[in-house]
Amino acid sequence: MYSSIPDMDGSTLGARLNGLAKGFANRSSIIEEVEGWELPELERERIIEMLKVIRW
């Protein structure tokens, strides 16, 4: 999704995924937050679909 590791590290999505991995968030709350982000609809849908298939 990102062109480089630093781009991913500095992203809001990267921060949310780190929180999910560490147990500070859950997938449902991240998806709910992403639904409110001001992104093109297709980008938002792509992120949400990715979140739904992640297995930890």
PyMOL commands that set and color helices and strands:
alter all, ss='L'
color gray80, all
select helices_A, chain A and resi 5-9+12-22+27-35+41-53
alter helices_A, ss='H'
color red, helices_A
deselect
rebuild
show_as cartoon
